[in-house]
């Protein structure tokens, strides 16, 4: 099949590459000339494990191509995917300007039947808006608008795309359904379902899924904070809860809040949708409030240990990305902590295996950027662990003792065993567990 993917961000690039891997001819369109040039020359612009092999194979075999020409991209396409950014506004509403602008352009370029697919996370009713724009210049027989939300987890996105738990497609058109089924059949050969439903239910499914998972995270962070006050161990509570088949084990790990491009944006957007429809979605408001507080909980712990005056304290930060195996720092809790540390005149040194350049583009020379995790800890008064990269899980504690001014660790990801930290002689404060001092 011939596919056009408009937008080469995280979703667009992964989707386009994976579609080409199953033998489709894919043209990815982007307005950024430098980005298109880099991609065309074989340079991947995001970090995602497993993507590089597929990207280079399909680029070399001519199934994956990049262009700045929208007209060229859609010329022979059977299906056109809109994988465009929908950033949140100040009120939490998803900004649809890119989706609607491209729809306007498509309405003037399409001259044969196409399926237009919203791959971006968009509010309920967006497909209707796109349809109205297209039909201003096009006969309705020339297009169908479909909702096809993505459920990719950064760090394992290639596996998620190639072997999805489910595929959700919103359409009332038999013709579009047939094309979408043909496109996705190679990805669900093991029997996982393709759910066909009405467009509005499909659009809401993405928001409902991410908001529910975010709710689980905030709930466990509340339990963790209560554990610290009661002298309970959140790891034991989590295991006891997770063994219940009605609950399950996933998304019960406490920490310093959720970040990234999906959960914060989607929860805010669903809250806005509820408010717009005069529904007080109290659980979502609480989820966001808990998450905002949790992002800076390590700063509160820092103040509790050192006192209010942090001026001149040398703080090491391990982990900048919002989660491991990505360079994505959107809504990363580490940035919220860094802002607080800089505000209180701390000397901050950071290290992350992949996200350093992205952070440098924001903070410039206000931070010190270490070449490795031990260099970051040198002369540190305290170490803050913000992302659970594997490399941080088994450090050389003797080397840390030699390099740090104080044997003080605030662990936002509960990486270390409490007895081990006691044996090593560290002041060790984690989330929802006993303080070691």
C-alpha positions in Angstrom: 0.0 0.0 0.0 1.0 3.6 -0.5 1.1 5.6 2.7 1.7 9.3 3.5 2.6 10.3 7.0 2.4 14.0 7.7 4.7 15.0 10.6 8.0 13.3 11.5 7.8 13.8 15.2 7.9 10.8 17.6 4.7 9.2 16.5 5.1 10.1 12.8 8.6 8.7 12.5 7.9 5.5 14.4 4.7 4.9 12.5 6.1 5.6 9.1 9.2 3.4 9.7 7.1 0.5 11.0 4.6 0.7 8.2 7.4 0.5 5.7 8.8 -2.6 7.5 5.7 -4.5 6.4 6.3 -3.7 2.7 4.3 -0.5 2.3 5.7 2.5 0.4 5.8 5.3 2.9 6.5 9.0 2.3 6.9 11.2 5.4 6.2 14.9 5.0 7.5 17.7 7.2 7.9 21.4 6.8 11.3 21.5 8.5 13.8 21.3 5.7 16.8 20.6 7.9 15.0 17.8 9.6 13.9 16.3 6.3 17.5 16.6 5.0 18.9 14.8 8.0 16.3 12.0 7.8 16.9 11.5 4.1 20.6 11.2 4.7 20.0 8.5 7.3 20.2 10.5 10.5 17.6 9.6 13.1 16.4 12.7 15.0 15.0 10.9 18.1 16.4 8.2 20.4 14.2 5.1 20.4 15.6 1.6 20.9 15.1 -0.6 17.9 14.2 2.1 15.5 17.6 2.6 13.9 17.7 -0.9 12.3 14.3 -0.7 10.7 14.8 2.9 9.6 18.1 2.3 7.8 16.8 -1.0 6.2 13.7 0.6 4.7 15.5 3.8 3.7 18.1 1.8 1.8 15.5 -0.4 0.1 13.5 2.7 -1.0 10.3 2.0 0.9 10.8 4.9 3.3 11.2 8.5 2.0 11.1 12.0 3.3 10.0 15.3 1.6 8.8 18.8 2.4 6.3 18.7 -0.4 2.8 17.9 0.8 1.6 17.6 -2.8 4.2 15.0 -3.6 3.5 13.1 -0.4 -0.2 12.6 -1.1 0.1 12.2 -4.8 -0.2 8.4 -4.9 -1.1 7.7 -1.3 -4.0 5.4 -0.4 -4.0 6.5 3.2 -2.8 9.8 4.7 -1.9 9.8 8.4 -1.9 13.1 10.3 0.8 12.7 12.9 1.0 16.4 13.9 1.6 18.0 17.3 -1.4 18.9 19.5 0.3 20.8 22.3 -1.8 21.9 25.3 -2.8 25.5 25.7 -2.7 27.4 29.0 -6.2 26.1 29.7 -5.3 22.5 28.9 -7.2 22.4 25.6 -5.3 20.6 22.8 -4.2 23.0 20.1 -5.5 21.7 16.8 -4.0 24.5 14.6 -1.6 22.1 12.8 -4.2 19.4 12.2 -6.7 21.9 10.9 -4.2 23.9 8.8 -3.0 20.7 7.0 -6.6 19.6 6.5 -7.3 22.9 4.7 -4.3 22.3 2.4 -5.4 18.7 1.8 -8.8 19.9 0.7 -7.1 21.7 -2.2 -4.8 18.9 -3.2 -6.8 15.7 -3.1 -8.2 14.6 -6.5 -8.9 10.9 -5.9 -10.2 8.8 -3.0 -8.1 9.0 0.2 -8.5 7.8 3.8 -7.5 10.7 6.1 -6.4 9.3 9.5 -6.0 11.2 12.7 -3.0 9.6 14.3 -2.4 12.5 16.6 -4.1 12.6 20.0 -7.1 14.9 19.4 -10.2 15.9 21.3 -13.5 14.2 20.7 -15.1 15.8 17.6 -11.9 16.6 15.8 -12.7 14.1 13.0 -15.9 16.0 12.4 -14.0 19.3 12.2 -11.5 17.8 9.7 -14.4 16.4 7.6 -16.1 19.9 7.5 -12.9 21.5 6.3 -12.3 18.9 3.6 -15.9 19.0 2.3 -15.6 22.7 1.7 -13.5 22.0 -1.4 -14.0 18.3 -2.0 -16.9 16.0 -2.9 -17.5 13.7 0.2 -17.0 10.7 -2.1 -13.3 11.5 -2.4 -12.4 11.0 1.3 -13.2 9.4 4.6 -11.9 10.7 7.9 -10.8 8.0 10.4 -9.6 8.1 14.0 -6.7 5.7 14.8 -5.1 6.7 18.2 -1.6 5.5 19.0 -0.7 3.6 22.1 3.1 3.8 21.9 5.3 3.7 25.0 8.5 5.6 24.6 11.4 3.3 25.0 9.5 0.3 23.6 7.6 2.0 20.8 8.8 -0.2 18.0 7.7 -3.3 19.7 4.4 -1.7 20.7 3.8 -0.8 17.0 4.9 -4.1 15.5 3.1 -6.2 18.1 0.2 -4.0 19.4 -2.0 -5.2 22.3 -4.9 -3.8 20.2 -5.5 -1.5 17.3 -8.4 1.0 17.6 -10.0 2.4 14.5 -12.9 4.8 14.4 -14.9 4.9 11.2 -18.5 4.4 9.8 -17.2 3.8 6.3 -17.0 0.2 5.0 -14.5 1.3 2.3 -12.2 2.9 4.9 -12.6 0.0 7.2 -11.5 -2.4 4.5 -8.3 -0.4 3.8 -7.5 0.0 7.5 -7.9 -3.7 8.1 -5.7 -4.6 5.2 -3.0 -2.1 6.5 -3.0 -3.5 10.1 -3.6 -7.2 9.5 0.2 -7.9 9.3 0.6 -6.4 12.8 -2.0 -8.6 14.5 -1.3 -12.0 13.1 -0.9 -13.4 16.6 -4.6 -12.8 17.2 -4.6 -9.4 19.0 -7.8 -7.5 18.1 -8.5 -4.6 15.8 -11.4 -2.8 17.3 -13.6 -0.9 14.9 -15.9 1.6 16.5 -17.5 4.9 15.9 -15.2 7.9 15.5 -16.0 9.7 18.7 -15.6 6.5 20.8 -12.2 6.0 19.2 -11.1 9.6 19.9 -12.1 9.2 23.6 -10.5 5.8 24.0 -7.0 7.3 23.9 -7.7 10.0 26.5 -9.6 7.5 28.7 -6.7 5.0 28.6 -3.9 7.5 29.5 -6.0 9.3 32.1 -6.7 6.0 33.8 -3.0 5.0 33.9 -2.1 8.4 35.2 -4.7 7.9 37.9 -3.1 4.7 39.0 0.3 6.5 39.2 -1.0 9.4 41.3 -2.9 7.0 43.5 0.2 5.0 44.3 2.2 8.2 45.0 -0.5 9.1 47.5 -0.2 5.7 49.1 3.6 6.1 49.1 3.4 9.4 50.9 1.0 7.9 53.5 3.4 5.0 53.9 6.2 7.3 55.0 3.9 8.8 57.7 2.7 5.4 58.9 6.0 3.6 58.8 4.8 1.2 56.2 6.8 0.1 53.1 5.2 1.0 49.8 7.0 -1.9 48.0 5.2 -4.4 50.2 1.9 -2.6 49.7 2.4 -2.5 46.0 3.1 -6.3 45.8 0.1 -7.0 47.9 -2.1 -4.9 45.7 -0.6 -6.1 42.4 -1.2 -9.8 43.1 -5.0 -9.1 43.0 -6.0 -10.1 39.4 -8.6 -7.4 39.4 -5.9 -4.8 39.9 -2.7 -6.2 38.3 1.0 -5.2 38.7 1.5 -2.5 36.2 1.6 1.2 36.9 1.7 0.7 40.7 5.3 1.9 41.1 5.5 5.1 43.2 8.0 7.8 42.2 8.2 11.5 41.4 5.2 11.8 39.2 4.4 11.2 35.5 5.8 13.2 32.6 6.4 12.9 28.9 4.3 13.9 25.9 1.2 11.9 26.6 -0.1 11.6 30.2 0.1 15.3 31.3 -1.3 16.6 28.0 -4.0 14.0 27.7 -5.2 14.3 31.3 -5.4 18.1 30.9 -7.2 17.8 27.6 -9.8 15.3 29.0 -10.3 17.6 32.0 -10.9 20.5 29.5 -13.3 18.4 27.5 -15.3 17.6 30.7 -15.3 21.3 31.8 -16.5 22.3 28.3 -19.4 19.9 28.6 -20.2 21.2 32.1 -19.0 18.0 33.9 -16.9 18.3 37.0 -14.4 15.5 36.6 -13.1 15.6 40.2 -10.8 12.5 39.9 -8.8 14.1 37.0 -8.4 17.3 38.9 -7.0 15.4 41.8 -4.7 13.3 39.6 -3.1 16.5 38.2 -2.8 18.1 41.7 -1.1 15.1 43.1 1.2 14.8 40.2 2.3 18.5 40.4 3.1 18.1 44.0 4.9 14.8 43.5 7.2 16.3 40.9 9.0 18.4 43.5 8.8 16.0 46.5 12.6 15.4 46.4 13.1 19.2 46.8 10.9 19.0 50.0 13.0 16.1 51.2 16.2 18.1 50.5 15.0 21.1 52.5 13.9 18.8 55.3 17.5 17.5 55.5 19.6 20.6 54.9 17.2 23.4 56.0 15.8 26.2 54.0 19.2 27.8 53.0 20.5 25.8 50.0 22.6 28.6 48.7 25.8 27.1 47.3 24.9 23.5 47.9 26.3 21.3 45.2 23.6 18.9 44.0 24.1 16.1 41.6 21.2 14.9 39.4 21.1 11.5 37.8 18.5 11.3 35.1 16.8 14.0 33.0 14.5 12.2 30.6 11.0 11.6 31.9 11.6 7.8 31.7 14.5 5.6 30.7 15.3 4.6 27.1 14.3 7.9 25.6 15.8 11.4 25.2 12.3 13.0 25.7 12.3 15.6 28.5 8.8 16.9 27.9 7.2 17.4 31.3 10.1 15.5 32.9 10.0 15.8 36.7 13.8 16.4 36.7 13.2 19.8 35.1 10.8 20.9 37.8 13.4 19.9 40.5 16.2 21.7 38.5 14.1 24.9 38.4 13.7 24.8 42.2 17.3 24.1 42.8 18.4 27.0 40.6 15.9 29.3 42.1 17.5 28.6 45.5 21.0 29.1 44.1 22.2 25.6 44.2 25.2 24.5 42.1 23.7 21.7 39.9 25.6 19.1 37.9 23.6 16.7 35.8 24.0 13.5 33.9 21.7 11.4 31.6 22.7 8.8 29.0 20.6 10.3 26.2 18.9 13.6 27.2 21.8 15.9 27.9 21.6 17.9 24.7 17.9 18.5 25.0 18.4 19.8 28.5 21.4 21.9 27.5 19.2 23.6 24.9 16.9 24.9 27.7 19.4 25.7 30.5 22.6 26.5 28.7 25.5 27.3 31.1 23.2 27.5 34.2 24.0 23.8 34.7 27.2 21.7 34.7 27.0 18.7 32.4 29.0 15.7 33.4 30.4 13.0 31.1 29.4 10.2 33.4 27.4 9.6 36.5 30.4 9.6 38.8 31.7 12.9 37.5 28.3 14.3 38.2 28.5 13.2 41.9 32.0 14.7 42.4 32.1 17.0 45.5 28.3 16.7 45.7 26.5 17.5 48.9 23.6 15.3 47.7 22.6 13.1 44.8 19.1 13.1 43.4 18.0 10.2 41.2 15.2 11.3 38.8 15.1 8.6 36.1 15.5 4.8 36.5 18.1 4.1 33.8 19.6 0.6 34.1 23.1 2.1 34.5 22.1 3.7 37.7 20.8 0.5 39.4 24.2 -1.0 40.4 26.6 1.9 41.0 30.0 1.6 42.6 29.1 2.9 46.0 32.7 3.0 47.2 33.5 5.4 44.3 30.5 7.5 45.2 31.7 7.7 48.8 35.1 8.9 47.6 33.7 11.5 45.3 30.8 13.0 47.3 31.2 15.6 50.1 28.2 14.0 51.9 26.9 10.5 51.6 23.3 11.7 50.9 21.0 10.2 48.3 17.4 11.2 47.5 16.0 8.5 45.3 12.9 9.3 43.3 12.7 5.9 41.7 13.4 3.5 44.6 16.4 1.9 42.8 18.3 0.6 45.9 17.6 -2.0 48.6 17.2 -0.4 52.0 19.5 -2.9 53.8 22.2 -2.3 51.2 22.1 1.4 51.7 22.2 1.0 55.5 25.3 -1.3 55.1 26.9 1.3 52.8 26.4 4.1 55.4 24.3 6.5 53.2 21.6 8.8 54.3 19.0 7.4 51.9 15.6 8.9 51.4 13.3 7.2 48.8 9.6 7.3 48.1 7.2 5.6 50.5 9.8 3.6 52.3 11.8 3.9 55.6 14.4 6.7 55.8 17.9 5.3 56.2 20.2 7.5 58.2 
